[in-house]
Each structure stands twice: as structure tokens, then as C-alpha cells.
Amino acid sequence: MVTKLELEKIKQDLVSRKLEIEKELQNLSNEKMVDGLSQDDGDQVVTLTMESLRQSLQDTEYSEYTNIIAALASIDAGTYGSCQECHERISENRLKFNPNARRCLNCQEKAEKGLI
């Protein structure tokens, strides 16, 4: 069971990471991929590849961001550390390495296989 002191540290870490992601997402959305100059086919391919990479990074960051928001809400609600699927406790080791985990390892594996 996570102690009150550990929970406060987790909350501080989550808030800190949330702020980092907000900055990263803002920077990514402001980043200009095309310089407005005429591009040859090679330049266009590079630009499209960079845009695709930027979008993938934004999607990953946003996914982590929504998980952090959910984790902070569960801390406030007193349900932090409970699996959203089976409602069993998420292992402390899992929470230590992934403080915004929303599922226990068993349910996460099922979700990744499309079984949930």
C-alpha cells in the first residue's frame, strides 16, 4: 500500500511531468515544418516524414498527458492504485516505474491484446 508521503511525492512528480508535457506539446504545435520556399521532391519527402514524426510524438505525448490527468484525478478521489478494469490493487513496483498506470499488469496485457 502506498503511504500518504509516497502518494504526495507521486502527485508532485505527476504534476511536474504534466507541466513538461504541456510545454512540449505547445512547442510541437508551434514548430514550423515548411520554410515556405519551393521544395524539390526530396525536400518534400523529408518534410512529410518530419511532419509524420512530429504528429506521432504529439500523439504519444498527449496519451501520456491524459493518463497523468486520470492519475491525478484518481489521487484526488482516493482511488489511486486501483485497476480501472478489475479494481484490484496495481502493484507498487508497477506504480513506481509507471506512476500513471491505470491498469494492473494482467489487465494491461489483455488490453494490449484487444481482449478488453
N, C-alpha and C positions, 0 to 999 in steps of 0.2 A: 504494500500500500504506500502511495506517495504521501510524504509528510507535508504539512502546511508550508514549511520553509522551502521544501523542494518544489512544491506547486507554485509558490511565488517566484522562484528562480526560473521555472519553466515559462511562466507568464511573461516575465521580463524578457527572456530570450525570444519568445514568440513575437512580442510587440516590437522588439528590435529588428527581427528578421522581416516583419511586416513592413516596417518603415524602409528598410533596404530595398525590398521588392517594389514598393511604391515608387521609389526614386528610379530604379532600373526600368520599370515599365514606362515611366514618364520619359526617360532618356531614349528608350527604344521608339516610342511613338513620335518623338521629335526628330529622330535621326533621318537624314535625307539620304536616300539610296541613289538617286539620279542627280547628276550635276547640271542637267538641262542642256548639255552640249550634245551634238549629233554623235550617235554611237554606231560603231560597226557591229557586225553580228557577234563577234567575240565579246565585246563590251556588253551587249545586251544579254548574252548568256550569263556573264558574271553578275550583272545587275539582278537578273531574275533569280539566280542562285542565292545571292546575298539577301534578297528580299524574302525568299523562302526560308532561309536560315533564321532571319530576324523574326519572322512570323512564328516559326517553331519555338524559338526561345521565348517569345511573348506568351505563347500558349502554355509552355512549361511553367513559366513564372506565375502566370495567372492561376494555374491549377494549384500550385503550392500556396499562393495567396488565399484562395478560397478555403483550402484546408486549414490554414492558420486562423482565418476568421472563425471557422467552425470550432476549432480547438479552443480559442479564446471564449467563444460563447458557451462551450461546454464547461470551461473552468468557472465562469460566472454562474452557470446553472447548477454547479456541483456534480456534474455527470462526467467530468474529465476522466479518461482512462477506461471508459466502458465502450465496448464494441457497439457500433451503430447497428449491426446486424443481429448478433446473438445476445447482446447485452452482458456478456461475460467480461471480466477484467482483462484489459490488454496488459501483457507482461511489462514489468518495469524496464526490462532490458530493451524491449522494442520502443517504449516511450523515450528511453534515454537517447537512443540513436535517431528516433523519428518522433519528436515531440508533438507533431501534428497528425500522427496516425489516428485514423478514425475506425479502423477495424483491427481485430486480433489477427494474428498471423494466419490462422486457419481460414477465417472468412476472407482475408485479403487474397489468399491463394485461390479460393473459389471465385472471387470477383474477377481476378485476372484471367481465369479460365472461362469466364462468361456464365458461371453457374449461379450467380446471384444477380 
